[in-house]
Amino acid sequence: MHPSPEMVVHTREPSGELEQPFEKPVILPRTEDRDPAGHAWADARFATDIMAEHGLFFALLMPPEVANKERTEALEFAESFSSVPRGR
């Protein structure tokens, strides 16, 4: 994922390096950026990440032996949000 130059990637490390595989970066417009489009993009990106994670979380709660159809649907839901283009 490569945000545009007007966006800032926030991580726990000042260098911006991610602690793989668990850390999730937060991508926001620069502090001085007053363009609503950048803020809307960051908000929508965050929301799609959360939706994808929810689909995966629900799938993990459903054993395939008991709820295969529902589990497959949850995984497809997660994939539909994971495949959303991320560029701005």
Buried (B, 14 or more C-beta within 10 A) or exposed (E): EEBEEEBBBEBEEEEEEBEEEEEEBEBBBEEEBEEEEBEEBBEEBBEBBEBBBBBBEBBEEBEEEEBEEBBEBBBEBBEEBBEEEBEB
